[in-house]
Amino acid sequence: MLKGLVLCFAVLFAQLAVLNILDARLYNAQDVRQANTAALTPHKDDEVEEKSEQS
């Protein structure tokens, strides 16, 4: 019985370790995707606005 309990906890910790690694990889992938999206967002051009207001 003790052997089964130790095996159960070993499997549990192995599953938690794998899930932790997968979670970290997915979280980092989302950060990269958000950084790329933010970098591609065009900024408002103040010179274009000033020219259109003067016209």
MONORHU-V174463 format. One record per residue. PHI is phi as a letter, one per 40 degrees, with the letter a starting at -180 (999 if undefined). D_FIRST is the distance of its C-alpha to the first C-alpha in Angstrom with 2 decimals. Layout:
BEGIN
((PHI D_FIRST) (PHI D_FIRST))
END
This chain:
BEGIN
((999 0.00) (c 3.79) (c 5.36) (c 5.17) (c 6.34) (c 8.76) (c 9.89) (c 10.56) (c 12.59) (c 14.28) (c 15.44) (c 16.57) (c 18.60) (c 20.05) (c 21.24) (c 22.74) (c 24.51) (c 26.00) (c 27.14) (c 28.65) (c 30.62) (c 31.83) (c 32.87) (c 34.80) (c 36.57) (c 37.54) (c 38.77) (c 40.88) (c 42.29) (c 43.44) (c 45.10) (c 47.00) (c 48.09) (c 49.37) (c 51.21) (c 52.91) (c 53.93) (c 55.39) (c 57.26) (c 58.84) (c 60.10) (c 63.86) (c 65.37) (c 68.40) (c 71.59) (c 73.92) (c 76.96) (c 76.80) (c 76.71) (c 79.68) (c 81.73) (c 81.06) (c 82.01) (c 85.25) (c 86.35))
END
